Amino acid sequence: MASTSSEKKKKITPKAQPAPQVTIGAQISFVRKIIIGLFIVGYWVFFYWFQEP
């Protein structure tokens, strides 16, 4: 029983849908991340760099 080339080309592949992307928590924009980072650096500079001995 020889199979033809058209039968070899027909391979059954499952039609799996990609998993939906789940985001947990709030999405923060890039600009807000920069502002928050500047506040953190400012806090560090103010309280640690300018301390009196």
ZIFEN-V355407 format. One line per field, one symbol per residue. phi: phi as a letter, one per 20 degrees, with the letter a starting at -180 (. if undefined). psi: psi as a letter, one per 20 degrees, with the letter a starting at -180 (. if undefined). A space follows every 50 residues. Layout:
phi = ???
psi = ???
This chain:
phi = .eeefffffededfeeeffffdddneedffffffffffffffffffedfe fef
psi = npqrhhhhhnpopqmpqqpqppppaqpprhghgggghhhggggggghhhk qp.
